[in-house]
Amino acid sequence: MVREMFKRQGLDRRQFLISAAATGAGLMLGRSAFGQATGAAAKGDKLQIAIIGTGMQGNNLIINALKSEQVQFRAICDIWDYNRDRFSRVLASQGHEVNAYEDYREMLDKEKELDAVIVATPDCYHAEHTNACLEAGLHVYCEKEMCHTLEGARSMVETARRTGKLLQIGHQRRSQPRYLHALRMIEEVKMLGNVTHFNGQWNRGIAQNEKLGWGSKIEMPAAKLAQYGYGSMDEFRNWRWYKKYAGGPIVDLGSHQIDIFNWFLRTPPTSIMASGGTDYFKDRETYDNVVAVYEYQVGDRLVRGSYQVLNSTSHGGFFETFMGDEGSLVISEDTRIGYMFKEPTARRRDWEAESEKVDTKDGEAFTLKIGESLDPSGTQQAEREELLAEASKQGWQLHLENFFGAIRGENQLTCPAEIGYETAVTVLKVNEAIAAGKRLEFKPEDFKV
């Protein structure tokens, strides 16, 4: 609908008043961006779903899935009794009576009415759980990182292709209105001119990196932990800090934003240099502080950029910046961040006189506001309320709804398996570059399965 609207109306100067802090137009524009849709579930019927892994991210996904009227939870699976009991009660309180399982294989064997499964287990189990669900004839929403190894990620792409089932990877920014709109403004309106550089960061302070604990009454027996591949309760609760299970903060946090670099530049990188280590938290295995430098070949231009994940300071929080010869854009999932800075030598645009300006620590900037958008006749767009409603949703909810809609054949995935794999290659190479202590090159075939 919105694609046709923009095509019909063009971009009037009043229509530039669209906010990076709350924009919705790009969401519906981007819903048919990637992936093969399927009409597996009848419209009007609730999708029958299950979830494997009900830890912190599983909790987040359950909460956001419950905001959708498209689904009915039928089962949950977790090896920890505490989580199974807790989320069985939570779902029951919302009208979702579920069967609870410790072993995902038993769940797949007994639950014959499922349409899809959400996989929110530690990264090292993503391939095993995703492939099993796909082989069982189910569509899968798998949290990022796609897998902690490229072999595992590659197998997920291959299984999705072979089974013909949908596989959405949880890079939720790809379904967010603010990012979809920002990309449109960069590509169609050329508000930055030629993009020449980028940077980004996700910094977290000490308080945000405290290890997760557990009570003695809910501790799992050592035998059960060992049965499922964990050496201790600490490893189970804090798996992100152990190399056996994950790639550390650069993968856990960085993949969200590094994925944006690939997406906005419309190409994967050509090289990577990186430095990092266990600089602060000496009781952990994965790198707690990482700085990476990427190079991209964008047409005839070499575009360089840096990215950092620091876990001993929260300074600056998290954001991404794209810089061009006519301006720069700073954007973030933090809705307080969304500005465009104009280069003094840039050409004047028609919309500038009617655009709001604010003073920031980096100088005067344009803020872009949806809801104030007017059509060429000077009246409010008819789609305004719908766009605002979409923009008010959490990114996870929008990404899940994109997945649910794709199952129904209403749209296509915004982050199918092939995109997830491309990002996994880009991100996992950071740790390899740190270990090698040198610049590493990418080949185009590295990103293909």
HELIX and SHEET records of a PDB file:
HELIX    1   1 VAL A    2  GLN A    9  1                                   8    
HELIX    2   2 ARG A   13  PHE A   16  5                                   4    
HELIX    3   3 ALA A   25  GLY A   30  1                                   6    
HELIX    4   4 MET A   56  LEU A   66  1                                  11    
HELIX    5   5 ASP A   81  SER A   93  1                                  13    
HELIX    6   6 TYR A  104  LYS A  110  1                                   7    
HELIX    7   7 ASP A  123  TYR A  125  5                                   3    
HELIX    8   8 HIS A  126  GLU A  135  1                                  10    
HELIX    9   9 LEU A  150  THR A  163  1                                  14    
HELIX   10  10 GLN A  172  SER A  175  5                                   4    
HELIX   11  11 PRO A  177  GLU A  187  1                                  11    
HELIX   12  12 ILE A  206  ASN A  209  5                                   4    
HELIX   13  13 SER A  216  ILE A  218  5                                   3    
HELIX   14  14 ALA A  222  GLN A  227  1                                   6    
HELIX   15  15 MET A  233  ARG A  237  1                                   5    
HELIX   16  16 TRP A  239  TRP A  241  5                                   3    
HELIX   17  17 PRO A  249  ASP A  252  1                                   4    
HELIX   18  18 GLY A  254  LEU A  265  1                                  12    
HELIX   19  19 ASP A  350  GLU A  354  5                                   5    
HELIX   20  20 ARG A  384  ALA A  391  1                                   8    
HELIX   21  21 GLY A  395  ILE A  407  1                                  13    
HELIX   22  22 ALA A  417  ALA A  436  1                                  20    
HELIX   23  23 PRO A  444  PHE A  447  5                                   4    
SHEET    1   A 6 ASN A  99  TYR A 101  0                                        
SHEET    2   A 6 VAL A  71  CYS A  77  1                                        
SHEET    3   A 6 LEU A  47  ILE A  52  1                                        
SHEET    4   A 6 ALA A 116  VAL A 119  1                                        
SHEET    5   A 6 HIS A 139  CYS A 142  1                                        
SHEET    6   A 6 LEU A 167  ILE A 169  1                                        
SHEET    1   B 8 GLY A 338  LYS A 342  0                                        
SHEET    2   B 8 GLY A 327  ILE A 331 -1                                        
SHEET    3   B 8 PHE A 318  GLY A 324 -1                                        
SHEET    4   B 8 VAL A 195  ASN A 203 -1                                        
SHEET    5   B 8 ARG A 301  LEU A 310  1                                        
SHEET    6   B 8 ASN A 289  VAL A 298 -1                                        
SHEET    7   B 8 SER A 271  GLY A 277 -1                                        
SHEET    8   B 8 LEU A 440  GLU A 441 -1                                        
SHEET    1   C 2 LYS A 357  THR A 360  0                                        
SHEET    2   C 2 GLY A 363  PHE A 366 -1                                        
END                                                                             
